[in-house]
Amino acid sequence: MKEHTLNYDQLNETSKLILKAGGINPSKGPFDIDRMAETLGFEIIPVEDLKHRVYREAYLDPRTKTVYVDTVLY
């Protein structure tokens, strides 16, 4: 899988588009990130001890639109 890198301006613009698609005004906060993810069709799955298993606190599988999150964070 090819890794994509964005510069700051590209990342900023992309994040605004994602927030807008999730029905959130990026200039107003705070907002419910879980609700936004679900609105965009992502499933959030808490995983016990994920950080120690894969050395990450969260992992996004873009093929299935699934976000795995360490239970300590969720």
C-alpha contacts under 8 A as a table, 3 or more apart, distances in Angstrom:
res1	aa1	res2	aa2	distance
6	L	9	D	7.90
6	L	10	Q	5.58
6	L	11	L	5.66
7	N	10	Q	5.35
7	N	11	L	6.10
8	Y	11	L	5.11
8	Y	12	N	6.02
9	D	12	N	5.08
9	D	13	E	6.16
10	Q	13	E	5.21
10	Q	14	T	6.01
11	L	14	T	5.08
11	L	15	S	6.06
12	N	15	S	5.26
12	N	16	K	6.38
13	E	16	K	5.17
13	E	17	L	6.38
14	T	17	L	5.13
14	T	18	I	6.26
15	S	18	I	5.07
15	S	19	L	6.16
16	K	19	L	5.15
16	K	20	K	6.09
16	K	26	P	6.23
17	L	20	K	5.09
17	L	21	A	6.11
18	I	21	A	5.08
18	I	22	G	6.25
19	L	22	G	5.01
19	L	23	G	6.44
19	L	24	I	5.15
19	L	25	N	6.77
19	L	26	P	6.22
19	L	36	M	7.48
20	K	23	G	5.08
20	K	24	I	5.19
20	K	25	N	6.16
20	K	26	P	7.21
21	A	24	I	7.39
21	A	40	L	7.17
22	G	36	M	5.05
22	G	37	A	7.26
22	G	39	T	5.80
22	G	40	L	5.78
23	G	36	M	7.39
24	I	28	K	7.93
24	I	31	F	7.53
24	I	36	M	7.62
25	N	28	K	5.60
25	N	29	G	7.94
26	P	29	G	7.07
28	K	31	F	7.83
32	D	35	R	5.40
32	D	36	M	6.39
33	I	36	M	5.02
33	I	37	A	6.12
34	D	37	A	5.16
34	D	38	E	6.23
34	D	44	I	7.66
35	R	38	E	5.18
35	R	39	T	6.03
36	M	39	T	4.98
36	M	40	L	6.28
37	A	40	L	5.14
37	A	41	G	6.45
37	A	42	F	5.22
37	A	43	E	7.37
37	A	44	I	7.91
38	E	41	G	4.96
38	E	42	F	4.95
38	E	43	E	6.19
38	E	44	I	7.76
39	T	42	F	7.38
41	G	65	K	6.95
42	F	65	K	4.80
42	F	66	T	5.48
42	F	67	V	6.90
43	E	65	K	6.42
43	E	66	T	4.77
43	E	67	V	6.06
44	I	66	T	5.95
44	I	67	V	4.75
44	I	68	Y	5.97
44	I	69	V	7.13
45	I	66	T	7.24
45	I	67	V	6.10
45	I	68	Y	4.85
45	I	69	V	6.16
46	P	68	Y	5.80
46	P	69	V	4.82
46	P	70	D	5.69
46	P	71	T	5.12
46	P	74	Y	6.44
47	V	50	L	5.57
47	V	68	Y	6.37
47	V	69	V	5.84
47	V	70	D	5.03
47	V	71	T	5.49
48	E	70	D	5.91
48	E	71	T	5.31
48	E	72	V	7.80
49	D	52	H	5.62
49	D	53	R	6.41
49	D	70	D	5.97
49	D	71	T	6.90
49	D	72	V	7.78
50	L	53	R	5.00
50	L	54	V	6.07
50	L	55	Y	7.20
50	L	56	R	6.65
50	L	57	E	6.24
50	L	58	A	7.45
50	L	69	V	7.06
50	L	70	D	4.86
50	L	71	T	7.62
51	K	54	V	5.80
51	K	55	Y	4.65
51	K	56	R	4.59
51	K	57	E	4.72
51	K	58	A	7.58
51	K	70	D	6.21
52	H	55	Y	5.24
52	H	56	R	7.42
53	R	56	R	7.92
56	R	59	Y	6.85
57	E	69	V	6.04
57	E	70	D	5.26
57	E	73	L	7.52
58	A	67	V	6.96
58	A	68	Y	5.45
58	A	69	V	4.32
58	A	70	D	6.09
59	Y	67	V	5.69
59	Y	68	Y	5.10
59	Y	69	V	6.57
60	L	65	K	7.08
60	L	66	T	5.86
60	L	67	V	4.48
60	L	68	Y	6.34
61	D	64	T	5.79
61	D	65	K	5.72
61	D	66	T	5.27
61	D	67	V	6.34
62	P	65	K	4.84
62	P	66	T	6.84
63	R	66	T	7.94
69	V	73	L	6.86
69	V	74	Y	6.45
70	D	73	L	5.60
70	D	74	Y	6.43
71	T	74	Y	4.83
